[in-house]
Each structure stands twice: as C-alpha cells, then as structure tokens.
Amino acid sequence: MAQDADHLKLPFMPFYGRDFFGDERVRMMDTREIGQYVTLLWLQWEHGSLPKRPEDLTALLREEVSGRVLSCFPPNGEDRRVNPKLEKVYTAQMKVYKAKRRAGKLGARKRWHGS
C-alpha cells in the first residue's frame, strides 16, 4: 500500500463485517484486542503502513500491543508492517477512485468545452 498524492482523498475505509467477524483470529480476540486491531487497520489505511517495532505500535495504541493483534500485521520487508488483506482492499478502492475521478474530469470537459 504505497502512499501517493491521492491517498488522502480516501477518507473512508470500507468495513466488511462478515469478513471481519468471520475471521477466526478476530473471533479469538477480546474486546481490547479488537479495539487495537481496528485502530491499527485505520492507521495503516491512513498512512500506508505501520512501524515494524512492537514498542512503536504500543506507543501509537497507548497500551501494549497484543501478540495476537501483532500477528495480523506481518513485516513487509521494508522495515514496516502491513495487513495484507487491507493492502489489497486499499489498492482496489484506489483503482475505483481513480477511474471515477478520470470519468468525472472527462464528463466535465465534455459538458463545459464540448469536446
């Protein structure tokens, strides 16, 4: 999930409840861990990735990060952590966003400039 100039134009993060609560790892989390998980998902969505060091995640969460939650964000080989599924969702959402943006610009050009 690379950060780019368009990244900040996606102020939403889709939530697929069936996928989320259907995941065995989530079903084994307590409510504190679910809160950590959702917080880290949002931070990854907003910034593209998370710090690799558990102590940095602990600082972001303002409490010790659970090992169960940490396992949902494996290192990505670039000294950062990412949730692979969220990375795929972000990529797909960005593709849709860019296509709609292009179509909107084309429509505006045709409407206002006739070509």
N, C-alpha and C positions, 0 to 999 in steps of 0.2 A: 504494500500500500504506500506508494510514493506520495510525498507531499508535492503539490503543484499549486499554481496560482488559482485554480478552480476549486481547490479543496475547501476553502472557507465558504463557498457558495452552496455547500450541502449542510444546512443547519439541522437536518433531521437524521436519525438513524433508524432504519426500519426495524421493527421488533416482530419476529416470527414466533409467537407464543408457543405454538405446537412444537416447533424445533427446539426452542429454549427449554421448556419444561419436560419435553420428551427425551432430552439428553440425560443419560444415566448419571453422568458426572454432576449435573445440576441437581438431580433428584437426591443425590447423596450429600449435597451441601446444606449446612444450616442457614438460617436467615442472615446471619452476619456475613457468611461467605458469599451468599447470593448478592448481597449489597456490594461487597468488594468486587465481585465478578462484573456486575453491571457497571460499576464506576470505572473499572479498567477498560471495559469494552468501549464506553463512551470516550475515555481519554485516548484510546487508540484511534477511534473514528475521527476525533478532532485533530490529532497530531500525527497520525500515520503509523506510529509505533510507540512502544513503551521502553523505558530504561531496562537494561538487562539485569542489573544488580537488584536482588530482592530488597536490600535496605533502601534503595531509591523508591521502589514501589511502596514500601512501608511508609516512607515519608509522604508520598502522594496520597496514600489512603489514611494517614494519620493514625494507623494501627498496624500491627504486624500482619503482613500478607500471609494468608493461609497457603500451605503447600498444595492443597487441592486446587486452589484458585491459580496458583503459580503454574501448575502443570497445564493449564488451559492456554498459556501464552509462552510457547517454546521460543528459544533464541532463534533469530532469523539469519544468523551468520554475519550480521553487520553490527554486532555489539548492541543489538536491540532485541525486543521481544514483540511478537505479533500473534494474534489469534488467527489461524489460517482461514477459518470459515468467514470471519468478519472481513478479512482482507479480500476474499472472493466477492462478498456482498458489496463492499465498497467499490470494487472495480466495476461490477455490473451496474451499480447505481450511477457511477460517474459516466459510464458509456451512455446510459439513457439520458442523463442530464445534458451531456454534450450534444447528443443528437437533437434533443428538443430545443436547445439553445440555437443550434445551426438552423433548424427549421423555422424558429421564430424570427431570426435575423433575415432569412430568405423571404418569409412572408411579409415582413415589414418593408423590405426593399421593393418587393413587387407592388405592395399597396401604395407606397409613397413615391416610388420612382418609376413605376410601370415597366420595369424590366427584370 
